[in-house]
Amino acid sequence: MRRVVVTGIGALTPIGNNYASFAESLQKGVSGADEITHFDASAFKTKFACELKGYTPEDHFDRREVRRLDLFTQYALVSSDEAIKDSGLDLATIDKLRAGVIWGSGIGGFNTMQTEITAAALSEVPRYNPFLIPKLIADIAPGHISMKFGFMGINYCTVSACASSTHAIGNAFDYIKWNKADIIIAGGSESAVVQAGIGGFSSMKALSQRNDDPKTASRPFDLNRDGFVLGEGAGALILEEYEHAKARGAKIYAEVVGSGMTADAYHITAPHPEGLGASNVMKIALKDAGLNKEDIDYINVHGTSTPLGDIAESKAILTVFGEHAYNLNISSTKSMTGHLLGAAGAIECIAGISAIQDQIIPPTINHFEDDPALDPKLNFTFNKAQERPVKAVLSNTFGFGGHNASIIVKKFES
């Protein structure tokens, strides 16, 4: 099997609009939560989210493109462009048939769907924008990325709720090691901070309602957690076959060594109470990577700040890692970024790579009171980043429908 390395990174997140600022904010424990500015949320039970800061479409696209691209596709293109530039790829010399895009999004053009359908419903003569369908379908993002860079190989979208972009990275890893591609842009984007997004998740009682203190609302593993904070943005990684990267003298951030995918087969939104699907997916990822459980130093957990999910995942970690679980650092970067749904896996994989690069574990911020239902010997890296040797990182993402995905990256060694 061929080796797969990460040679470029792009990030557009609520705590940083590029990889460098994102990594810095992670280490500082910055919260991206604040009052919603995208629309008037005064009538909603949840009035805050983790929006992008200082993002202006016209800084990246001309007026015609802005009208034709939903925000989730804009985010995909911006993060992918950063990743391509960061990789140093010479697009004029690579084999475009061996270069592809696998992109994840849980919902796709949510803003377009809401805006256009609402406008049509309120009109006496319903009229629909001819770009309605091309703007809202989730697979349009990888389509646009491929057209921007001329990548003519593998191209599709993974749609598996919050596991979407981890599935995209895992699929890209497999296709490259199976010799079906040399380069794949993998990642995900989401732009669900719209009325229907906030209203829909709120009606499920999935969102925090801590309107008096948004910045501390995302509280993974805290006794008083009351739901997740919705986020938006994108993350992109350039996955490349090692010999291909070596031949062009590319810098290498990390090596992708294993992935896992399972289903809970239990409930449409709730996790298996014993974390069965979560434990199975981590075991599969470890086996795929050829690693022992003792080789993992850090787990970037799904950790959404929901009452059931955090407990189920901690049980799964204990099931898989046994006594070694107490030697691990565990953290939920969703405490800072909020939950980016289909884009979560991409930016959390990037967070794991930053831990390897800097040998610093990002914290789980907003911890105030221990939950007696959680093992007190587990190190959740509460409130403050921690320096330690980091060679291998496991990242988990779990989605509605019982979709589970894990990816393992490790420090590159030639």
Long-range contacts (C-beta under 8 A, 24 or more apart in sequence): 1-177, 1-178, 2-176, 2-177, 2-178, 2-179, 2-241, 2-242, 2-243, 3-177, 3-241, 3-242, 3-243, 3-255, 4-172, 4-173, 4-176, 4-177, 4-239, 4-240, 4-241, 4-242, 4-255, 4-256, 4-257, 5-239, 5-240, 5-241, 5-242, 5-245, 5-250, 5-252, 5-253, 5-254, 5-255, 5-256, 5-412, 6-237, 6-238, 6-239, 6-240, 6-252, 6-253, 6-254, 6-255, 6-256, 6-353, 6-409, 7-87, 7-88, 7-89, 7-238, 7-239, 7-240, 7-245, 7-250, 7-251, 7-252, 7-253, 8-83, 8-84, 8-85, 8-86, 8-87, 8-88, 8-89, 8-236, 8-237, 8-238, 9-82, 9-83, 9-86, 9-235, 9-236, 9-237, 9-238, 9-253, 9-350, 9-353, 10-78, 10-79, 10-80, 10-81, 10-82, 10-83, 10-84, 10-86, 10-187, 10-234, 10-235, 10-236, 10-237, 11-79, 11-82, 11-233, 11-234, 11-235, 11-236, 11-347, 11-350, 12-52, 12-55, 12-75, 12-78, 12-79, 12-82, 12-189, 12-233, 12-234, 12-235, 13-52, 13-231, 13-233, 13-234, 13-235, 13-337, 13-340, 13-347, 14-50, 14-51, 14-52, 14-53, 14-231, 14-232, 14-233, 14-336, 14-337, 14-338, 15-50, 15-336, 15-337, 17-52, 17-53, 17-54, 17-55, 18-82, 19-82, 19-86, 19-350, 19-354, 22-347, 22-350, 22-351, 22-354, 23-351, 23-354, 23-357, 23-358, 25-336, 26-333, 26-336, 26-351, 26-354, 26-362, 26-385, 27-354, 27-358, 27-360, 27-362, 27-385, 28-385, 29-336, 29-362, 29-363, 29-365, 29-383, 29-384, 29-385, 30-336, 31-214, 31-215, 31-216, 31-218, 31-335, 31-336, 31-365, 31-366, 32-231, 32-336, 32-337, 32-338, 33-214, 33-215, 33-217, 33-218, 33-229, 33-338, 34-214, 34-215, 35-214, 36-193, 36-198, 38-193, 38-194, 39-194, 39-195, 41-195, 41-198, 44-195, 44-198, 44-199, 44-202, 45-202, 45-207, 45-209, 46-198, 46-201, 46-202, 46-207, 46-208, 46-209, 46-211, 46-230, 47-211, 47-214, 48-211, 48-214, 48-217, 48-229, 49-193, 49-198, 49-229, 49-230, 49-231, 49-232, 49-338, 50-193, 50-218, 50-229, 50-230, 50-231, 50-232, 50-337, 50-338, 50-339, 50-340, 51-193, 51-231, 51-232, 52-232, 52-233, 67-131, 68-131, 68-134, 68-135, 69-135, 69-144, 70-108, 70-109, 70-110, 70-111, 70-112, 70-135, 70-136, 70-140, 70-191, 71-109, 71-111, 71-191, 71-232, 72-105, 72-107, 72-108, 72-109, 72-110, 72-111, 72-141, 72-189, 72-190, 72-191, 72-234, 73-109, 73-135, 73-140, 73-141, 73-144, 73-189, 75-189, 75-190, 75-191, 75-232, 75-233, 75-234, 75-343, 76-103, 76-105, 76-141, 76-142, 76-144, 76-145, 76-187, 76-188, 76-189, 76-234, 76-236, 77-141, 77-144, 77-145, 77-148, 78-234, 79-187, 79-189, 79-233, 79-234, 79-235, 79-236, 80-145, 80-148, 80-149, 80-185, 80-187, 80-236, 81-148, 82-236, 83-185, 83-187, 83-236, 83-237, 83-238, 84-149, 84-185, 84-238, 86-238, 87-238, 87-240, 87-250, 88-248, 88-250, 88-251, 89-183, 89-238, 89-248, 89-250, 90-248, 91-149, 91-150, 94-182, 94-183, 95-182, 96-150, 96-151, 96-152, 96-153, 97-152, 97-153, 98-153, 98-181, 98-182, 98-183, 99-149, 99-151, 99-152, 99-153, 99-181, 99-182, 99-183, 99-184, 100-146, 100-151, 100-153, 100-154, 100-155, 100-172, 100-175, 100-181, 100-183, 100-184, 100-185, 101-142, 101-145, 101-146, 101-151, 101-154, 101-155, 101-184, 101-185, 101-186, 102-142, 102-154, 102-155, 102-156, 102-157, 102-158, 102-168, 102-169, 102-171, 102-172, 102-175, 102-184, 102-185, 102-186, 103-139, 103-141, 103-142, 103-145, 103-156, 103-157, 103-158, 103-165, 103-168, 103-185, 103-186, 103-187, 103-188, 103-189, 104-157, 104-158, 104-159, 104-160, 104-164, 104-165, 104-166, 104-167, 104-168, 104-187, 104-188, 104-342, 104-343, 104-345, 104-346, 105-138, 105-141, 105-157, 105-159, 105-164, 105-165, 105-188, 105-189, 105-190, 105-342, 105-343, 106-138, 106-159, 106-160, 106-161, 106-162, 106-164, 106-190, 106-192, 106-341, 106-342, 106-399, 107-138, 107-190, 107-192, 107-197, 107-341, 107-342, 108-136, 108-137, 108-138, 108-140, 108-141, 108-159, 109-135, 109-136, 109-137, 109-138, 109-140, 109-191, 110-136, 110-191, 110-192, 110-194, 110-196, 110-197, 111-191, 111-194, 112-136, 113-196, 114-194, 114-195, 114-196, 138-342, 141-189, 142-185, 145-185, 149-185, 151-183, 151-185, 153-181, 153-184, 154-180, 154-181, 154-184, 158-188, 159-342, 160-342, 160-399, 160-401, 160-403, 160-405, 161-341, 161-342, 161-399, 161-400, 161-401, 161-403, 162-302, 162-304, 162-339, 162-341, 162-342, 162-344, 162-345, 162-397, 162-398, 162-399, 162-400, 162-403, 163-261, 163-345, 163-397, 163-398, 163-399, 163-403, 163-404, 163-405, 164-188, 164-341, 164-342, 164-343, 164-345, 164-399, 165-235, 165-342, 165-343, 165-344, 165-345, 165-346, 165-349, 165-397, 166-259, 166-344, 166-345, 166-346, 166-348, 166-349, 166-395, 166-396, 166-397, 166-405, 166-406, 166-407, 167-261, 167-345, 167-403, 167-405, 168-345, 168-346, 169-237, 169-239, 169-256, 169-259, 169-345, 169-346, 169-349, 169-407, 170-259, 170-260, 170-261, 170-405, 170-407, 172-239, 173-239, 173-256, 173-259, 173-407, 174-259, 176-239, 176-240, 176-241, 177-241, 181-241, 182-240, 182-241, 182-244, 183-238, 183-239, 183-240, 183-241, 183-244, 184-238, 184-239, 185-236, 185-237, 185-238, 185-239, 186-236, 186-237, 186-239, 186-346, 187-234, 187-235, 187-236, 187-237, 187-343, 187-346, 188-234, 188-235, 188-340, 188-342, 188-343, 188-344, 188-345, 188-346, 189-233, 189-234, 189-235, 189-342, 189-343, 190-231, 190-232, 190-233, 190-234, 190-340, 190-341, 190-342, 190-343, 191-232, 192-230, 192-232, 192-341, 193-230, 193-231, 193-232, 197-230, 198-230, 201-228, 201-230, 204-269, 206-269, 206-306, 208-305, 215-366, 216-365, 216-366, 216-368, 217-305, 217-366, 218-305, 218-334, 218-335, 218-336, 218-338, 218-339, 218-365, 218-366, 219-305, 219-335, 219-366, 219-367, 219-368, 220-301, 220-303, 220-304, 220-305, 220-310, 220-332, 220-334, 220-335, 220-364, 220-366, 220-380, 221-303, 221-305, 221-310, 221-314, 221-332, 221-364, 221-367, 221-371, 221-374, 221-380, 221-382, 222-305, 222-366, 222-367, 222-368, 222-369, 222-371, 223-368, 223-369, 223-370, 223-371, 223-372, 224-368, 224-369, 225-305, 225-306, 225-307, 225-310, 225-371, 226-305, 226-307, 227-305, 227-306, 228-304, 228-305, 228-306, 228-334, 228-338, 228-339, 229-305, 229-334, 229-338, 229-339, 230-338, 230-339, 230-341, 231-334, 231-337, 231-338, 231-339, 231-340, 231-341, 231-344, 232-340, 232-343, 233-337, 233-340, 233-343, 233-347, 234-343, 234-346, 234-347, 235-343, 235-346, 235-347, 235-349, 235-350, 236-346, 237-346, 237-349, 237-350, 246-414, 252-412, 253-353, 253-356, 253-357, 253-412, 254-353, 254-356, 254-357, 254-409, 254-410, 254-411, 254-412, 255-409, 255-410, 255-411, 255-412, 255-413, 256-407, 256-408, 256-409, 257-288, 257-289, 257-290, 257-291, 257-392, 257-408, 257-409, 257-410, 258-285, 258-286, 258-287, 258-288, 258-289, 258-290, 258-291, 258-407, 258-408, 259-285, 259-288, 259-405, 259-406, 259-407, 259-408, 260-284, 260-285, 260-286, 260-287, 260-288, 260-404, 260-405, 260-406, 261-403, 261-404, 261-405, 261-406, 262-404, 263-401, 263-402, 263-403, 263-404, 264-398, 264-402, 264-404, 265-402, 266-402, 267-402, 268-400, 268-401, 268-402, 269-400, 270-308, 271-308, 271-309, 271-312, 271-313, 271-398, 271-402, 272-312, 272-402, 273-308, 273-312, 274-312, 274-315, 274-316, 274-319, 275-312, 275-313, 275-314, 275-315, 275-316, 275-317, 275-319, 276-316, 277-398, 277-402, 277-404, 278-302, 278-312, 278-313, 278-316, 278-396, 278-398, 278-404, 279-315, 279-316, 279-317, 279-319, 279-320, 280-404, 281-396, 281-404, 281-405, 281-406, 282-316, 282-317, 282-320, 282-394, 282-396, 282-406, 283-320, 284-406, 285-394, 285-406, 285-407, 285-408, 286-320, 286-394, 286-408, 288-408, 289-392, 289-408, 289-410, 291-392, 291-408, 291-410, 293-320, 293-321, 293-322, 293-324, 294-324, 294-327, 295-391, 295-392, 295-410, 296-321, 296-324, 296-328, 296-392, 296-393, 296-394, 296-408, 297-328, 297-329, 297-388, 297-389, 297-390, 297-391, 297-392, 297-393, 298-328, 298-329, 298-330, 298-331, 298-352, 298-355, 298-361, 298-390, 298-392, 298-393, 298-394, 299-328, 299-329, 299-330, 299-331, 299-393, 299-394, 299-395, 299-396, 300-331, 300-332, 300-333, 300-348, 300-349, 300-351, 300-352, 300-355, 300-362, 300-393, 300-394, 300-395, 300-396, 301-330, 301-331, 301-332, 301-396, 302-332, 302-334, 302-344, 302-396, 302-397, 302-398, 303-331, 303-332, 303-334, 303-335, 303-364, 304-332, 304-334, 304-339, 305-332, 305-334, 305-335, 309-398, 310-371, 310-374, 311-371, 311-373, 311-374, 313-396, 313-398, 314-374, 314-375, 314-378, 317-378, 318-375, 318-378, 325-375, 325-378, 326-377, 326-378, 326-379, 328-378, 328-379, 329-361, 329-379, 329-381, 329-386, 329-388, 330-364, 330-378, 330-379, 330-380, 330-381, 331-361, 331-362, 331-363, 331-364, 331-380, 331-381, 332-364, 332-380, 333-362, 333-364, 335-363, 335-364, 335-365, 335-366, 336-362, 336-365, 344-397, 345-395, 345-397, 345-405, 345-407, 348-395, 348-397, 349-395, 349-407, 349-409, 351-395, 352-393, 352-394, 352-395, 352-409, 353-393, 353-409, 355-390, 355-393, 356-390, 356-391, 356-393, 356-409, 356-410, 356-411, 359-387, 359-388, 359-389, 359-390, 360-385, 360-386, 360-387, 360-390, 361-385, 361-386, 361-387, 361-388, 361-390
